[in-house]
Amino acid sequence: MVVALAFGSELAAASRKPEFCIKDICLSTQFNSHSVTFPNVIWITIAVTTGFPSSWGDIHFTFENITINDTAVQGEVEYSAISFRKEYTTCHLAPYNDAGWYTEASLPESGDTFLTALIVPVPENVDWADASVTLCGNFYVISATPGNQADAQIAAAVYTDCSYDGAYPVPCETSDSIYNAGTPTGCMNNLIAGGTGNGNSDYTGEWSDGYSLCNSKSQSKSKSSPCLNYVLNKQL
């Protein structure tokens, strides 16, 4: 499935200069004391909360690196995005492909919205109880008008088995949903305690503090920004 993430029509139709917030950010969290050992896997999720004053907005994430206890580990997902539109009536997550995740979310009632998730296999001969985790990437927040607010949080849960193709994460946490955004519904039966979660029904783990991606004081970027041009031409 190919999903084009270019939104030149929205830019052309904007009555005011669009706002572009571009940040390199590292999100960190601390695992609890539950043992995290081989052959289990860690489901690490980023979700965002937003406040877009206009009819549309987009958040794009490009993965850079992840470390656990200051040791680099492999991350498969390179790129993820959310498109927020007032005309959308529900949240929808496209099937995962080799490039990453793509979510469509309604404005303004989406609540916490799934942006991306990584599956990290636990290697042999380690126990990641009480581990420190840092995930870094580049965030692009784009909307029709200034005045955006966007925050990201990270969480981690441990599963005996989980795959990207079979995870089926919950795209949005709304008044109608019973699970957190990012809950891997296809893996729920394999949940155990660990990461930032305690098992039971804590399918994402506890969220970290919020990291600001964009606010009303953020500097707007011009349409000729190299980063913007990259985003406009990126496809999943």
C-alpha positions as CSV (number, residue, x, y, z in Angstrom):
1,M,0.0,0.0,0.0
2,V,1.4,3.4,-1.0
3,V,0.3,6.4,1.0
4,A,1.4,9.8,-0.4
5,L,2.1,12.3,2.4
6,A,2.5,15.4,0.3
7,F,0.0,18.0,1.0
8,G,0.7,20.8,-1.4
9,S,-3.0,21.5,-2.0
10,E,-3.5,22.4,1.6
11,L,-0.4,24.7,1.5
12,A,-1.6,26.4,-1.7
13,A,-5.1,26.9,-0.2
14,A,-3.9,28.3,3.1
15,S,-5.1,31.9,3.6
16,R,-2.2,32.6,6.0
17,K,1.4,31.6,6.0
18,P,1.7,28.0,7.2
19,E,3.7,27.3,10.3
20,F,6.5,24.7,10.3
21,C,8.1,23.6,13.6
22,I,11.2,21.5,13.1
23,K,13.0,19.9,16.0
24,D,15.5,17.2,16.9
25,I,14.3,15.8,20.2
26,C,15.4,12.9,22.4
27,L,12.6,11.4,24.5
28,S,13.6,9.5,27.6
29,T,12.0,7.2,30.2
30,Q,13.1,4.8,33.0
31,F,12.1,1.2,33.2
32,N,10.7,-0.1,36.4
33,S,12.2,-2.9,38.5
34,H,10.5,-5.8,36.7
35,S,13.0,-8.2,35.0
36,V,13.3,-7.7,31.2
37,T,15.2,-10.6,29.6
38,F,15.6,-12.7,26.5
39,P,13.7,-13.8,24.5
40,N,11.0,-11.2,25.2
41,V,10.5,-8.0,23.1
42,I,9.9,-4.4,24.1
43,W,7.1,-2.3,22.4
44,I,8.2,1.3,22.6
45,T,5.5,3.8,21.6
46,I,5.4,7.5,20.9
47,A,2.0,9.3,21.1
48,V,1.2,12.9,20.7
49,T,-1.4,15.4,21.9
50,T,-2.1,18.4,19.8
51,G,-3.9,21.7,19.5
52,F,-4.2,22.9,15.9
53,P,-6.2,26.1,15.4
54,S,-6.7,25.4,11.7
55,S,-8.5,22.8,9.6
56,W,-5.5,20.7,9.0
57,G,-2.1,19.8,10.5
58,D,0.6,17.1,10.1
59,I,3.3,15.6,12.3
60,H,6.2,13.7,10.7
61,F,8.8,11.8,12.6
62,T,12.2,10.5,11.3
63,F,13.9,8.0,13.5
64,E,17.6,8.7,14.4
65,N,18.6,6.3,17.2
66,I,17.6,4.5,20.4
67,T,19.8,3.6,23.4
68,I,19.1,1.4,26.4
69,N,21.5,2.0,29.3
70,D,23.7,4.1,26.9
71,T,24.0,1.2,24.5
72,A,22.7,1.6,21.0
73,V,20.0,-0.9,19.9
74,Q,18.5,-1.6,16.6
75,G,15.3,0.3,15.5
76,E,13.5,-0.8,12.4
77,V,11.0,2.1,11.8
78,E,12.5,4.9,9.8
79,Y,9.6,7.2,9.3
80,S,6.1,7.8,10.6
81,A,3.4,10.5,10.2
82,I,0.0,11.7,11.3
83,S,-2.4,13.7,9.2
84,F,-5.0,15.7,11.2
85,R,-8.0,16.9,9.2
86,K,-11.3,18.4,10.4
87,E,-13.1,16.4,7.6
88,Y,-12.0,13.1,9.0
89,T,-14.7,11.6,11.2
90,T,-12.7,8.7,12.7
91,C,-9.1,7.8,13.3
92,H,-7.5,5.3,11.0
93,L,-4.0,3.6,10.9
94,A,-2.7,2.3,7.6
95,P,-1.2,-1.2,7.6
96,Y,2.4,-1.2,8.6
97,N,4.9,-1.4,5.8
98,D,8.7,-1.3,5.6
99,A,8.9,2.5,5.7
100,G,6.8,3.0,8.9
101,W,3.4,4.0,10.2
102,Y,0.8,6.4,8.9
103,T,-2.2,7.6,10.9
104,E,-5.1,9.7,9.9
105,A,-6.8,11.5,12.8
106,S,-9.8,13.9,13.2
107,L,-9.7,17.4,14.6
108,P,-10.2,18.4,17.3
109,E,-11.3,15.4,19.2
110,S,-8.6,12.8,18.6
111,G,-7.0,13.0,22.0
112,D,-3.7,11.1,22.4
113,T,-2.7,9.9,18.9
114,F,-0.3,7.2,17.9
115,L,2.7,8.4,16.0
116,T,5.2,5.5,16.0
117,A,6.3,2.3,17.7
118,L,9.5,0.3,17.7
119,I,9.9,-3.4,18.6
120,V,13.2,-4.0,20.4
121,P,14.2,-7.7,21.0
122,V,15.9,-8.3,24.3
123,P,19.4,-9.8,23.7
124,E,20.7,-12.7,25.6
125,N,22.6,-12.3,28.9
126,V,21.1,-8.9,29.9
127,D,18.4,-7.8,32.2
128,W,17.0,-4.4,31.5
129,A,15.2,-3.9,34.8
130,D,15.6,-0.3,35.9
131,A,17.1,0.5,32.4
132,S,17.3,4.1,31.1
133,V,15.9,4.5,27.5
134,T,16.4,7.4,25.1
135,L,14.8,7.6,21.7
136,C,15.9,10.4,19.3
137,G,14.4,11.7,16.1
138,N,13.5,14.6,14.0
139,F,9.9,16.0,14.3
140,Y,8.2,18.2,11.7
141,V,4.9,19.9,12.8
142,I,3.1,21.6,10.0
143,S,-0.3,23.4,9.9
144,A,-2.2,26.0,8.0
145,T,-1.8,28.8,10.6
146,P,0.4,29.7,13.5
147,G,-0.6,28.9,17.1
148,N,0.1,25.2,17.2
149,Q,0.7,23.1,20.3
150,A,2.1,19.6,20.1
151,D,3.6,17.4,22.8
152,A,5.1,13.9,22.6
153,Q,5.3,11.1,25.2
154,I,7.1,7.8,25.2
155,A,6.2,4.5,26.9
156,A,7.4,0.9,26.9
157,A,5.7,-2.4,27.5
158,V,7.2,-5.9,27.4
159,Y,5.7,-8.8,25.4
160,T,6.7,-12.4,25.0
161,D,6.1,-12.0,21.3
162,C,5.0,-9.2,19.0
163,S,5.6,-8.3,15.3
164,Y,5.1,-5.1,13.3
165,D,2.7,-6.8,10.8
166,G,0.6,-8.3,13.6
167,A,0.6,-5.5,16.1
168,Y,-2.4,-3.4,14.9
169,P,-1.9,-0.4,17.2
170,V,-4.8,1.7,18.4
171,P,-4.6,4.9,16.4
172,C,-6.3,7.3,18.8
173,E,-7.4,7.5,22.4
174,T,-10.9,9.1,22.4
175,S,-13.9,9.0,24.7
176,D,-15.1,5.9,22.8
177,S,-11.8,4.0,23.1
178,I,-10.9,1.6,25.9
179,Y,-7.2,1.3,25.2
180,N,-4.3,3.8,25.1
181,A,-3.2,5.1,21.7
182,G,-0.5,2.8,20.5
183,T,-1.8,-0.4,22.3
184,P,-0.7,-3.3,20.1
185,T,-4.1,-5.1,19.9
186,G,-2.7,-8.1,18.1
187,C,-0.1,-8.8,20.8
188,M,-2.2,-8.1,23.9
189,N,-2.4,-11.8,25.0
190,N,1.4,-11.8,25.2
191,L,1.8,-8.9,27.6
192,I,4.0,-9.3,30.7
193,A,5.3,-6.9,33.4
194,G,8.3,-4.8,32.6
195,G,9.4,-1.6,30.8
196,T,7.3,1.2,32.2
197,G,4.3,-1.2,32.7
198,N,3.2,-3.7,35.2
199,G,1.4,-6.2,33.0
200,N,-2.3,-6.8,33.5
201,S,-4.0,-4.3,31.2
202,D,-1.1,-1.8,30.9
203,Y,-0.5,-2.5,27.3
204,T,1.6,0.6,26.5
205,G,3.2,1.1,29.9
206,E,3.1,4.4,31.7
207,W,3.8,7.5,29.7
208,S,6.7,9.8,30.3
209,D,6.4,13.5,30.8
210,G,5.5,15.4,27.7
211,Y,8.1,16.9,25.4
212,S,7.1,20.0,23.5
213,L,7.3,19.7,19.7
214,C,5.7,23.0,18.8
215,N,3.9,25.9,20.5
216,S,2.6,29.3,19.7
217,K,6.1,30.8,20.1
218,S,7.8,28.4,17.7
219,Q,9.5,29.9,14.7
220,S,7.8,29.5,11.4
221,K,9.8,28.1,8.5
222,S,9.5,29.2,4.9
223,K,8.2,27.1,2.1
224,S,11.7,26.8,0.8
225,S,13.0,25.0,3.9
226,P,15.0,21.9,2.9
227,C,13.4,20.0,5.7
228,L,9.9,20.9,4.5
229,N,10.8,19.9,0.9
230,Y,11.9,16.6,2.3
231,V,8.6,16.1,4.1
232,L,6.5,17.1,1.1
233,N,8.1,14.5,-1.1
234,K,8.3,11.7,1.5
235,Q,6.1,8.7,0.8
236,L,5.3,5.5,2.8
